[in-house]
Amino acid sequence: MHRMASFSSFATVFLLLCMSSADVQTKENQHNNQPLVNKSIQGTTCILHSFHEYPKDCRDVQRRCSTSSSSGVYLIKPDGYKEPFEVFCNNDVGRGGWTVIQRRIDGSVQFNRSWSEHRDGFGFFSTEFWLGNQKISFLTNQAVYELRVDMELSNGVVVYTSYKAFRITDEFGNYSITNVGPFDSNIGSQISACPSNMIYNPCICQATCADPNGQSGCNSDCLGSEDCICPDEFLMNGIDCIPASQCGCFLAEANLVIPNDDNYVSDQCTRRCSCRNNELICEDDYSCTTEDVCGIQNGVQQCYCNQGYEGDRTRCEPLYEDCQDVYDAGHRQDGVFTILPSGWPGSSFSVYCKMDHGGGWTVFQRRSDGVTSFYHNWVSYKDGFGDLNSDFWLGNDKLHYLTNQKNYKLRFDITTRDGTHKYAEYTEFEIMSEADNYRMSKLGDHTGSTGIYFGNNIGKQFSTYDRDNDACDQYDCSELNRSGWWHSDSWCSCYQHDGSRCHDFQVSHVCYAKCTTDNLNGDYSGGNGGNIFTYDASTSYCNLQFVEMKIRPTL
């Protein structure tokens, strides 16, 4: 049995009928003795003289025309049809005399229509049309007709096929095809019939299982012509077309085959699919973490570590142990960065880095506006609180691991209420772990314009109002000073004073005491003893406007 090729891209399609019988007898025109005028698109005229009845088809028109054999629109009246109607006659193919029953050339006419419209016909002879099933039925039942299908492909190639006998029933028989004669075609002489899983179409770079997107190594031999190619959702596998789903780890959503031991990550990194032993495994809950970001590197999309991190999506480790590392990496602007101190048991965390005064300072305390209270309990001081871009305490646990990974120096800057700026630096600074209540174990030599008595805190443990670790038996210094701090015990006994010094707190009408000479975590606008202060030999700086404490490795 002959197998036709499959086509899906046409510029023009014609269905034509032509009588297969002998010549039709010419007869007199009996319609008011008027000549039949050709309504050809080309504008030619054919006059039929002295016939007593209308032609029954376009072959009959061709026989009777005495002036021209041009294609065009003519009146015909098949046997038994109640009145004449117009048809388009094609005399340009074969020997002419073809009655055109359908034409498709540009998509200007919609062919998805109702039963009655297909019965009566629709469209325009000058463009696209369907002649009508009722007319075709009368036409094909008055003689033996040949059916011809002419097709012009999108690349300009013209092919045709024809059947030696063609007839359809009337409306009662639902216009069924009752007779189709032997098949004839010029298609076979130009191309071979396509396999059942292929189509005949303009050739493109044929995608393969190894290269579903046709980016490299694809079959491009037929470019510029037409041939049998894989239809949609099929891919070349060797010389065969197979369903794309059978191409190993084929991922339909991305139209690709994932190689073994490779991954694919979707746009926005919301899904990752892997190929293991030619089995596709997808993670629908895939997403980037705070340490990485979705991006493309070397043509591969996935979650990549943020700047300052290294590793892969499963674990991105910060490159920096402190702000000195940030500074050494070339950063010169103050801001928040992520670090991971050596030995720190938790995940990486953010710190605020200051790049002035030589750069590389890791800030662990700031007071600037009083919005954040520093009267917190032990756990809050351990973990840290506040906003890194405003007022905060970094956390004693973090401060312990920071100051024990290298040798660090300490600096604090203050600004008084009248706008005077002062600072202090110490060549060493270290605090112990929680097991030793974050004892200040090191504080080196002092330089600067304030904080000369801060050294009294060496060896002191950290205290909060709910965990009193100072050595003052009479008072709870953390509660009285309204802060977590390394409170001293040197002056906690009662002594007489006039009450003018802001670092003293009154314990009776004639008795004053003090726990420390520096209380940088006190109330922002507190009273004596409970405010933010630092004490020098002759001056107490009280209710400071700005305080910032920071550390940097000893260079």
PyMOL commands that set and color helices and strands:
alter all, ss='L'
color gray80, all
select helices_A, chain A and resi 58-64+115-120+133-140+171-173+187-190+244-246+252-254+267-269+323-328+378-383+396-405+434-436+454-457+477-480
alter helices_A, ss='H'
color red, helices_A
select strands_A, chain A and resi 10-19+72-76+85-90+98-104+122-123+129-130+145-153+158-168+177-180+183-185+199-202+226-229+234-237+240-243+249-251+256-258+263-265+272-276+279-283+292-297+300-305+309-312+315-318+335-339+349-354+361-367+385-386+392-393+408-415+421-431+440-443+446-448+505-506+512-513+518-519+533-535+540-542+546-553
alter strands_A, ss='S'
color yellow, strands_A
deselect
rebuild
show_as cartoon
